[in-house]
Amino acid sequence: QVQLVESGGGLVQPGGSLRLSCAAPGFKFSTYVMKWYRQAPGKERELVATIINTGDFTNYANSVKGRFTISRDNSKNTVYLQMNSLKFEDTAVYYCNAWNLIAEYWGQGTQVTVSS
């Protein structure tokens, strides 16, 4: 049973930073494209950032471009989302996703709240 475990969420003031982590132990991590999604109350789940299995290519939603950075460490089976200059509208539950042609897995989500 594959488990993706997110951590690093919390309460932060506008303009602040958080770093989310998603660990996937016992899993062929390096064969998966990793993504971060988020879902705010009453809204659809939104793709935030993507990183391919080698880490050589990343892509971001326009709403976070220039503020968020996705990275991965295949030796630690972990993907990260560095979030800077956080805004009220970044408040959401953030989900880690692992995808390849064979399977797809989701984490349980971690809450990020941006509030003054």
C-alpha positions in Angstrom: 0.0 0.0 0.0 1.6 3.3 -1.2 1.3 6.1 1.3 2.1 9.7 0.5 2.5 11.7 3.7 2.4 15.5 3.6 3.7 17.8 6.3 4.7 21.4 6.8 1.3 23.1 6.6 0.2 25.7 9.2 -0.9 29.2 9.8 1.2 32.0 8.3 0.8 35.8 7.9 0.5 37.3 4.4 4.0 37.7 2.9 5.3 34.8 4.9 6.7 31.4 3.8 6.1 27.8 4.3 7.7 24.6 3.0 5.6 21.6 2.4 7.1 18.1 2.2 5.6 14.9 0.8 7.3 11.7 1.7 6.7 8.4 -0.1 8.6 5.6 1.6 8.9 2.1 0.1 7.8 3.3 -3.3 9.4 3.6 -6.7 9.4 7.3 -6.3 11.8 8.1 -9.1 9.4 6.6 -11.7 6.6 9.0 -10.9 5.8 12.6 -11.9 5.0 14.4 -8.7 2.4 17.2 -8.4 1.0 19.5 -5.7 -2.7 20.3 -5.9 -4.7 22.5 -3.6 -8.4 22.9 -2.8 -9.9 25.9 -1.1 -13.4 25.7 0.6 -16.1 25.7 -2.1 -13.7 25.5 -4.9 -12.5 22.9 -7.4 -9.2 21.1 -6.8 -6.4 23.1 -8.6 -3.1 21.9 -10.0 -0.4 24.1 -8.4 2.9 22.6 -9.5 4.4 19.7 -11.4 7.9 18.1 -11.5 8.9 15.3 -13.7 10.7 12.2 -12.4 14.2 13.4 -13.1 13.5 16.9 -11.7 14.6 18.5 -14.9 11.3 20.1 -15.8 8.8 21.9 -13.6 5.6 23.7 -14.3 3.4 26.1 -12.3 -0.1 27.5 -12.2 -0.1 31.2 -13.2 -1.4 32.1 -9.7 1.8 30.9 -8.0 4.5 31.4 -10.6 7.5 33.3 -9.2 6.4 32.6 -5.6 6.3 28.8 -5.3 9.1 26.3 -6.1 8.6 22.6 -6.5 11.6 20.3 -6.0 12.4 16.7 -5.3 15.0 14.5 -3.8 14.8 11.0 -5.3 17.3 9.7 -2.7 14.9 10.6 0.1 11.6 9.8 -1.8 10.4 13.3 -1.0 9.0 16.2 -3.0 8.8 19.7 -1.6 6.8 22.9 -2.3 8.5 26.1 -1.1 5.9 28.8 -0.8 7.0 32.4 -0.5 5.1 35.7 -0.5 2.0 33.9 0.6 -1.4 35.6 0.0 -4.8 35.2 1.6 -5.9 33.4 -1.6 -3.3 30.6 -1.1 -5.3 29.3 1.8 -6.3 25.7 1.0 -5.7 22.1 1.7 -2.6 21.1 -0.2 -2.4 17.6 -1.7 0.6 15.6 -2.9 0.0 13.5 -6.0 2.2 10.8 -7.7 1.4 9.9 -11.3 2.7 7.6 -14.0 1.1 5.5 -16.8 0.5 2.7 -14.4 -0.8 4.2 -11.2 -1.8 7.4 -9.3 -1.7 8.1 -5.6 -2.8 10.9 -3.3 -1.7 12.1 0.1 -4.2 13.0 2.8 -3.6 16.7 2.5 -2.1 19.4 4.7 -3.9 22.7 5.6 -2.3 26.0 4.8 -3.9 29.1 6.2 -2.8 32.6 5.4 -4.2 35.0 7.8 -3.3 38.2 9.7 
